[in-house]
């Protein structure tokens, strides 16, 4: 199994969710996060004063999929989240050794 963590633009979460639903991936965790990559934020003006916004709002989407579905899921996320602009996000992939269903105690490896 693989844990796929994606950092995407907030307005792209629904597109990512829909792309994953087409692969029958329904379970996911979505978290509001803040950060920056190469773009290092931007300058904004508020009440006539200029200030730096260095931590931009992003969304983190986490899914766990079988190894056989990982490449398709990554491709779907990248295609759904891409705008072609700096700040589109990132996808990280981690191995999952096992998981346990709390309700039943069932173990998956």
N, C-alpha and C positions, 0 to 999 in steps of 0.2 A: 504494500500500500504506500501511497505518497500523500504527503500534506502539501497542498499548493496554496501559497500565500500570495495574494496579488494586491498591490497598492495601485489604485486607479482614481481617476477624477470622479468627484461626487456625481456628476451628471451622466456617468457611464455605467453606474451600478446596475440599473435596470437592463441595459443592453447586455452586460455580462451575465446577469441572471437568466435572461431569455436564451442566450447562446448556450449556457450550461443546461437549461431545461430541455433543449433540443437533443442533448446527449443523455437525457434521463438522469441528470444529476440534480437532485432536488435539495439535498441537505447542504447548508452553508452557514457560515457565521459572518456577519457584516458588522464592522466596527468603524466608528468615526475616528480618524487619526489626524495628526498634523505633522508636517515635515517638509523637507526640501531635498532636492537632488542637485543636479548640475545648475538648475535655474536660480538657486539660492534666493528665492523669493522675488519680490518686486517693490517698487516705490508707490505709495498712495498718498493722496492729499485729503486731509480731513480738517474741516473748518479753516481752510487756508494754510494749514501747516503740512509740510511734507514729512512723511515718516516711512521707515522700512518695514515691510511685512516679510519676515524671514521664514516663518513657519506657515505653510499653506495648507488649507483643508484638503484632506484626501480621504478615501475610504479603503479599508482593508477587507478583502474577501478571502475567507479561508474555506477550503474544501478538502476532504479526504477521499481519494479515489483508488480503485485497484490499479496496480502497475500497468495493466493492459490498456487502461483508459487515460492514463496521465498525459501522453503526448497529444491526444485529441482535445483534452480539456485545456491544456496550455495554449494550443493553437486557437481554440474558440475564444478564450479570454483575451489573447493578444489582438485578434481580429476585431472583437467587439469593443475593446477599450481604446484602440488606436485612433488618434486624430491626426497624427503626423507632426504635432507640435511638441516642443520641449515641455516636460511635465506630464506626459501621458502615463507614466508609472513604471512598475517593475513587477516581475513574477519570480517568486522564489520557490524551489522545490526541495522538500525534505523527505527522507525515508521515515516511514512509520513502522515500528517493529511489531506493535500489537495495539489493540484497542479493546476496551471493556464496556459493555452496555450496562449502565448503572441499574436500570429497572430489573433486568433478568440475571445479571452477573455473567452473561455470555461473553466469551473471549474470542476475538478474531486475530489471526496472525497473517 
